Amino acid sequence: MVNSNAIPNTRSTDSNIFFLSELPEPFIIALAQFVTSVLRCTREIPKAGNEALWNATYSVKRFLDLYCSIGSHSFISAKQTQLEGTIHDKQFKLQLSLNNVICTDHIRERFNFLESSVLFSATLQPFDLYSQLLGIPAHQTRVTLPSPYRSEQINLHFANISTRFNDRDATLGTITQQIGQQFYQKPGNYLIFASSYAYIENLFKSFKEQFPDIPSIVQVADMNIDVCNRFIKRFNTERGLMGFALLGGGFSEGISLEGDSLIGVFIINIGLPAANAENEKVSEIIENHFGEGTGYSYTYVYPAIRKVTQAVGRLIRGPQDSGSVHLIDRRFNQERYRNLLPRWWAE
C-alpha cells in the first residue's frame, strides 16, 4: 500500500484525478522485485496453467519500461474510485496511467535510420499535425492526391442549430423533425451520428415519439459482436431504416454500406472530445511543445473533424454511390471548422 499523501501530485479540477510528477521509489522497487522474482522461477512456474500470473508479470514489466521514458512529452495520472459497498468504511482503488502525448522522440530515430518511408491515409490531414506528433523528418515530400469521388455524389446540408450541451433539450425536437422530414422526402436507409450515448438515446426517443411509423434502431453501450453484426445486416437487407449511432464509434468507421444500403448521413454535434482534466493536460503539453494555439486545435478540433469525415465516409464507398450529408451544428458554419472539411465535398 502506498500513502497517497506521499505522492507528489497536482489535483485536477476532477476531484478523483491526480497528475503525478513521479511515482514513489518504494513502489517502483516493489514492482521490479515482483517481475524479477517471477522471471527467476520460469521452471518452477510454467506458463501453462499460470497465464494470469505471467500476463500480470509482462504487464508490470511493460509499465516499468514505459515509466523509464516518462518526460515532458507525457504525464502520469492517478484515478481514485471508491469501491462498491464501502460507504461507511471507505476503500478506494487507485488506477495509475502512463500517458504518452507526443511520440516524436520515440519514432524520430526510426525515421532517421530508414532510407525512405511512406505514410499515407485518407485522414492524414492537417499534415502539420502528424508531421509534428510523429517526428517526420523536415525534408519530407508532401503529396495530396485528388479524391476519387466527386462533389456531385454528395448533397451537402448545413443546419444552423445549436447542439451545445446546455441547448440540447431545447433543440431536440427540431433536429428529429428535420430527420423525419428528410426521410419522407426521400425514403431509404440513414445513419444518424451523435457524440455520446446519452445524446443518441435522447434523439432516438424523440424521433420515435414523432415518427413511430418509421423503423429505427439505436446503438447502445457494450453491444457484443453478434448484436453489432445484426445492426449492420439490417442495413444490407432492409430499406427505409433509421440507425442512431455513436460518432467515433464502431459504426462510424470500418464498415462499408454500398449502393442504396445507405443513402444519407446526419452528423448531430461537431463531436469535440470532452473538456476533462486529462484532455486539458494533453492540450497543455502540446501547447508547451508546439506553440500557442496548438493545444486546443490538436486535442479537440482536429480529432472532432476526423470523426466527422470518417462517419460521412460510410456513405460514399465507390464511384457509383451518392446520398445526402446533413451537418447539424452551427459551429460547422465557423471558418475554423468548415475549412477542415474535405474539399471535394463542395468543389
ABEGO torsion letter per residue (X at the ends): XBBAAABBBBBBABAABBBBABBBAAAAAAAAAAAAAAAAAAAABBABGAAAAAAAAAAAAAAAAAAAABBAABBBBBBBBBBBGAAABBBBBBBBBBBBABAAAAAAAAAAABABBBBBBAAAOBAAAAAAAAGBBAABBBBBBBBABBAAABBBBBBBBBABAAAAAAAAAAAAAAAAAAAAABBEBBBBBBABAAAAAAAAAAAAAABAABBBBBBBBGBBAAAAAAAAAAAAABBGBBBBBBBGBAAABGBBBBEAABABBBBBEAGBBBBBAAAAAAAAAAAAAAEBGAAAAAAAAAAAAAAAAAAAAAABABAABBEBBBBBEAAAABAAAAAABBAAAAX
